[in-house]
């Protein structure tokens, strides 16, 4: 089992993503809102928004997320919590099907998204 301790800052590291498409391979940092780039990526980009796949829907979602991020930061600043550190620990167990050390190329790749539902407000 591997244990990771993660330290993040409120209003800095926990903002909503404002890119509809992100790279989905190890070490891939590509982020874009271009449907053309997504289409041309031949599967190397993932669509992470939950809206219709149109330029108009993506643009509206980006604007909504930017505004929600601004409101969240203002709320944190008002409460004196902006930039406050929070910590969580993640325990990951190896899966012998993929991570067996005797395989010629053991696979070991983790990508996670952590959502703090404590302050989550469902959309109207």
N, C-alpha and C positions, 0 to 999 in steps of 0.2 A: 504494500500500500504506500502511496506517495501522499504527502501532506503539503499543501501550499497555503501560506498565510498571505492574504491580499489586503493591502491598505489602500483605500480610496478617499477622495475628498468630495464632500457634498457640493453640488453645483458646478463641479469641474469634471469629475469622472463619471457622473451618473446622469448625464443629460441624454435626451432622446437622440437617436441617430437621424441625421438629415439627408442621408444618401439612400436612394432606393435600391441601388445595386452595389454589392460588395464582392471582392474576390473571395473564392471559396477553397483555395489551395493553401497549403502550409506556407506561411511567410508572405502571403499575398496581401498587400495593403491597398489595393485598388478600391476606390470609392467614386461613384458617379451617379448622376441622375439621367444619363443619356440612354434612351431606349435603343438607339442605334449601336452604341458600344455594347450594351447587353446582348443584343441580337448577334453582333459580330463576334462575341466572346466564345461562341461555340460551347457553351456550358461552363466556362470558367468564372462566370459571375453569377451570383444568386440574387434573386429579387426578395427583399426583406420587408417591403411595405405590404399592408393588407388592404390595398385599394386596387381599383381597376388599372390595368396596364395601359394607361394612356398618358400622354404628356400633360394634359390638363389635370388629371387626377393626381399625378405625381407632384406637379407644381403646387396644387392646393394642399396636399399632405405636408410638403416641405414647409410651406408658410405656416401651417397649423403647428407643426412641431417646433419651429423657431419661436413662435409666440408662446407656446407652452413652456419652452425652456426659459424664456425671458421671465415669465411669471413665476416660475419655480425659483429662479435665482433671486428675484425681488423678495419672494416669501422668505427664503433662507436669510437674506440680508436683514430683513425686518426682524427675524427671530434671533439674529446674531449667530446663525449656524453656517453661513456661507464659508466654504473652505474647511469646515470641521472634518477631521479624519474619522473614518469608520473602518472597521476591520472585520473580515470574515475568514474562516478557515475552510478549505476544501480538501476532502479526502478522496483519492482516486485509486481504485483497485485495478490492477492489470487484468485484461481479459485474455486467457490462454489461447483463445482462438486467433487473436491478432497479435498478441505481445509475447508469445513464447520465445524465450531466448535462444532456443536451438534452431529456430527457423533461419534460413539464409539471410533474410532481411526482416528482422522484427519491426513491426509497425508500432509507432508510439506518437500519437498526435492528438492533442486535446484542444478543443475550441468550445468555449462556453459563453453563454449570456446569462448574467445574473440580474434578476428583476426584483427590486425592493417594492413589495406591494403595501408596505406600511402606509405610505402617503399616496397610494394610487387612488385616483378618482375615475370611475367609469365614465366614458363619454355619454353625453346626453342623448 
